[in-house]
């Protein structure tokens, strides 16, 4: 199954991922010209009170997915599914 509508919100990502078995490994594909795969290392939200000054943040929140350890080259089947040439 392929979800190509784009992700604008956490809800969009949850909806796309809900079609898969929760035990399925999750990777991040990067660099379409030289496709690599990475583990997902972090999920964070900004702004937070990172400065610890007690002032509430004024910017709207954004959730970030951080790429982790590089696992290796992206399998050709994954690159094809993403529409990336190898």
C-alpha positions as CSV (number, residue, x, y, z in Angstrom):
1,X,0.0,0.0,0.0
2,X,1.2,3.5,-0.8
3,X,0.1,6.7,0.8
4,X,1.0,9.7,-1.5
5,X,-1.4,12.4,-0.3
6,X,1.4,14.1,1.7
7,X,1.7,14.6,5.4
8,X,0.7,18.0,6.9
9,X,-0.2,16.9,10.4
10,X,0.4,14.2,13.0
11,X,-3.1,12.9,12.2
12,X,-2.1,12.5,8.6
13,X,0.9,10.4,9.6
14,X,-1.2,8.3,12.0
15,X,-3.8,7.7,9.3
16,X,-1.2,6.5,6.8
17,X,0.6,4.3,9.3
18,X,-2.6,2.7,10.7
19,X,-2.9,0.6,7.5
20,X,0.2,-1.4,8.6
21,X,0.9,-4.0,11.3
22,X,2.3,-2.1,14.3
23,X,5.2,-4.6,14.5
24,X,6.4,-3.7,11.0
25,X,9.9,-2.1,11.1
26,X,9.9,1.6,10.4
27,X,12.7,3.4,8.4
28,X,13.3,6.8,6.9
29,X,14.3,7.0,3.3
30,X,16.7,9.8,2.4
31,X,18.6,11.2,-0.6
32,X,16.6,10.3,-3.7
33,X,19.8,10.6,-5.9
34,X,21.7,8.1,-3.7
35,X,19.0,6.4,-1.6
36,X,19.8,5.4,1.9
37,X,17.7,4.1,4.8
38,X,17.9,5.3,8.4
39,X,16.3,4.3,11.7
40,X,13.9,6.8,13.3
41,X,15.7,8.2,16.3
42,X,13.6,10.8,17.8
43,X,10.2,12.4,17.8
44,X,10.2,15.9,19.3
45,X,7.9,18.9,19.4
46,X,8.9,22.6,19.2
47,X,8.5,25.0,20.6
48,X,9.0,23.8,24.1
49,X,10.3,25.8,27.0
50,X,13.8,24.8,26.0
51,X,15.3,27.9,27.6
52,X,13.6,27.0,30.9
53,X,12.6,30.6,31.5
54,X,9.0,29.7,32.3
55,X,7.6,31.9,29.4
56,X,5.1,30.1,27.3
57,X,6.1,29.6,23.6
58,X,4.5,31.9,21.1
59,X,5.2,29.9,17.9
60,X,2.8,27.2,16.8
61,X,3.8,23.7,17.6
62,X,5.6,21.5,15.1
63,X,6.4,17.7,15.5
64,X,9.8,16.7,14.1
65,X,10.9,13.2,13.2
66,X,14.7,12.8,13.6
67,X,16.7,10.4,11.4
68,X,18.9,8.1,13.3
69,X,21.6,5.6,12.5
70,X,22.1,4.9,8.8
71,X,21.1,1.3,8.2
72,X,22.4,1.1,4.6
73,X,21.4,1.6,1.0
74,X,17.7,1.8,0.4
75,X,16.5,-1.5,-1.2
76,X,15.6,-1.1,-4.9
77,X,12.0,-2.1,-4.3
78,X,11.6,0.7,-1.8
79,X,13.3,3.3,-4.1
80,X,10.9,2.1,-6.9
81,X,7.9,2.4,-4.6
82,X,8.9,6.0,-3.7
83,X,9.4,6.8,-7.4
84,X,13.1,7.4,-6.9
85,X,15.6,6.2,-9.6
86,X,18.7,4.3,-8.4
